Amino acid sequence: MKSDKEPTTENEIANWLSKSGLPLEIKAHRAFRDAGLHALHSQRYVDPESGVVRETDVVAWALDETSEHILSGITALFVIECKASPTSWVVINTDDVGVYRRKKLDLGICGDGVGTIEGGLDFKIDSISAVDHVTPYGSILKQTHQPKNDRETAYAALMSVMKAAYSFAHRREHVGNFVFSMPVLVVEAPLYIAKARHDGSFDVESCDVANLRCEVYAPDRIESLVRIATLAGVNKLARHCYQQAQAIHEGVRTLVAAKAASVSPRDVPARSNIP
C-alpha cells in the first residue's frame, strides 16, 4: 500500500518537484547558459577521496574557440552546487583573508597542464582575476541555526563542491591541457557578510555575491576561491564567470605564445582587470 504522503497525481508530483532543490538547480543552469557559457545539469564525477561516483548539480564551461579539438587547449570550468536550505549563509571576514589576493586561488583548481606556464601566471594574475576588490570576501562560511548534533552543513557543502571541482580538473581526458576548474555555490537562503572588529564583535550586511577562500583535505590539501551567489546575484556572477573565462583564454594563449617564442612573461602585455 502506498504511503499517504507519496505523490501519485500529476499535480502532487509537480508540487513535490517544486518543493525540492530542482528549481534552484534549473535557475542556476539557465543563468550560466544565458551568460554565454555551455552548461549541463546533473553531471557525474569521481570523488577523489572515496573513489565513489557522485553527482554535481551544474557544470558550466567555456572552451577556447581557437583550439583545434574539444580536448586540446584551454578550458575554464565552473562546477556549481546548489543549496535550497532555508537557513541563511554567512561569510565571515577576518584579518587573514587578504592573503588570497596574493595567490592564484581565484583561478580555481588547476589541471596538471597549467603547471607548464605557472610562472607566467604570476605576472598575468591581475588580468585574469575574479577578484574585483568590490565583492565581499571572507575565509569562513557558516549557516545560522545549525543543530548542534548535525554535521556542519556549510563545511559539507564546501567539501562537496571542492572535491567535484578537483575531480573535473583532473579528469583523464584533461591531462596535459590548461584546465581551470572553479567551485561555485548558489544558495536560495539569504547571504550575509560579517566583518570582524578588533573587539570581537561583527558588522553584518546582506549581499548577493561573495568570495570565500577555502581549504579542504580530500585527502590531500585542496585550496581555491569559492564563489557564492544567491538567486538575486546568480546572473551577475554568471556574467562575471563568462568574462573571466574569456580573460583566461586570452591570457593563457599569450603566455603559451610567449613561451614558444622564448619571451619573458614580464614582457607580455597584461589585459585590464575584469570589471
N, C-alpha and C positions, 0 to 999 in steps of 0.2 A: 504494500500500500504506500502511495506517495505521501510525503510529508505535506502538511497544510501550508508550509512556508515555501515549498518548491514552486517556482513559476511554471505554469502549464499553458497559459493562453498567450496570444501574440502581445497583448497589452501588458501582461505581467512580465513577460520576457523583456520587452522594451523598457519597462520601468526598472527591472533588475539591472539591465545593462547601463542605464543612465545613472544608477547609484554606485556603479563600480568605478575603477580608475580609468576605464577605457576612454571616456570622453576627454579627459585631460591629455591622454596619450595622443588622441586624434588631433586635438588642437595644437599640441606641440609639433607633431608631424607636419601639419599644414603650415605652421609658422615658418619652419625651416625650409620647406619646399617653396613657399611663396617668396622667401628671401632670395631665391635663386640657386639653392643647393639641391643636390639629389638627396632623397630621403626615403628610407624604408622603415616600416613598422615591424616590431617583434622580430628582432634578429638574434641569432644564437651565437654563443661564444663558449670557449673552454675556460673554465675557472682555473687561473694559474696556480692556485693553492691546492685545490682538491682534485683537479682533473675532470670535474663533472661539467657536462654541457648545461649551460644556463641560458636564459633569455633576457635581453635588454629591450627596453621599450621602443626606442627610436635610434637609428643611426643615420646621420646626415653627412654628406661629404662633397668635396669639390675636387675634381681631377684637373691636373694641369693640361689644358687643351692642346698644348704643343707636344705632349707625349705621343709616341707612336703606338702605344699599346696601353690598355687599361691598367696593366700590372707593371708598367715601366714608367718611372718618373716620380712625380710629386703628388702626394695625396694628403689633404687636410681633412681629418675625420672629427666629427662631433658625436660623442656617444652620450645619449640622453636618457636619463632615468626620471620618471615622473612619479611624484608623491602626492596622492589625493587626500592625505590625512588632514583632518580639520584643525589640528594643533599647529599653532604659529611656530615659525622658524626664526632663530636669532643668530646672526653673525656677530661675533664678538671681536672687537678691535683692541689689541693690547700693544704695548710699546715695541714688541719684537717683530711685528708684521712687515715693517719696511724692508726686511731682508729679501723678500721675494721680488722686489723691484730690481735687485742686483743680480738676479739669476734668470735662467731661461724657463722658469716654471710656467709662464703664460703661453709657451709653445706646446704645452701638454706633455704627453708621454711619447717620446720619440722612438721610432723604429731604429734598427741597427744601422741602416744606411746613412742616417743623419750624422753619425759619428765621423764620417769622412769629410764633413765640412763644418764640424762643430766649432773649430777655432774661428772660422769666418762668421759664425752666428754671433759671436761675442761683439762683433763690430756692426752687425745688421739688426741687433735686437730691438732697437728703438723703432725701426721701420716696419717690423712685423709683429709688434707687441699688441696684446689685448688690453694692456694696462693704459687707461686713458687719463689717469690722475683725477678723475671725476667720480667714477663708480665706487661706491663704498667697498671696503675690503676688510678682511679680518683673518684670524688664524684658528678660531674656534667656532663650531656650529652646534647649536643646541635646539631642542624642541621644548616648548613650555608644557607644563602639566604632564611630565613624563612619569608614569607609575614607577615607584621605587623597585618593584620586583620584576619589572620588564626590562628587556635588553635595550640599551641605549639606541633608539631608532635613528638618531642623527648620525651616529658613528656607523651604524649598519648601512645606512643609505650611502655614506661616503665610501665605505669599503666596497660596496657593490658596484658603484659607478667607476671607481678607480680600477678595480680588477677587470671590469669589462673594457675600459679604455686601454689598459695594458695588453689585454688579450688581442684586441683588434690591431694594436700597433705591431705586435709580434707574430701575426699570422704567417704561416709558411709561405704564402704567395707574396708577402711583402718583404721577404728577406732581400737585403741589398738596396731596397728602394728608400726614398725620402718620405717617410710617413710621420705625420704629426697627429696624434690621437688625443683629443681634448674632452675631458669629462664635463658634463652639464647636468644640473638638477633643475627640473621645472616643478614648482610646488603650487598647490591650489590654495593653501592657507596663507595668511599674511606673512610678510617677511620684514624683519627689523634689523637695523644695525645698532649695536650697543658699543659705545666708545668708553673705555675705562679711564676714569680720572685717577690722579695720583693718590687720592684718599680712599680708593677702593669703590667709590660709587660709579654710576654709569649715566651717560647721556644716551637716550634711546630715541631713534627716529625710524619711521617706516620707510621702506624703499621697495622698488620693483625689480631691481637688478643688483647683485653684489658679487664680488670675487672673494674666494676663500683659498688661502694657502693650506694645502692638505698633504699629509704624510701618513701612509699606512704600510703595514708589513703583510705580504701575502705570498709566500713567507718572506721574500726579500723586500727591501725598502723600495717603495714607490712614492714619488713626490711629484706634485703637479698643482697648478692652479685649477680650482673647480669654479665654474660659473654657475650662478644660481639666479633663477628668474621666477617671478610669479606670472600668472596669466596676463596681468596688465603689462608686464615687461618682456614677455617672451618674443614678441615681434621685434622689439628694439634689439634684444640680444641676438636674435637670428640674423638680422641685418648686419650687426657688428661682426658676427662669426663669418658671414659671407665676405665682408671686407677684409677680415684678417686672412681668410683662405687665399684671396687674390694676392694679398701682400706677401704671403708665404711663398706662393708660386713664383712671383717676380723676384723675391729676394734670393731664393734657392737657385733659380736659373742663373742669376747674376753671379752668385758665388761659384757655381759649377763651371761657368764660363771663365771666371777669373782663375780658378784652379787649373783649368785646362791650358790657359794662356800663361800660367805661372805669374799671375799678378797678385800682389799682396791684397788681402781683403780690406786693408786700410785705405787702398786706393779706389775701392769700389764705391761709387756714389750711393748714398742712402736715400731711400724714399721717405717722405714726411710721415709723421705719426698718423695712424688711423684716427679720424675724428671721433 
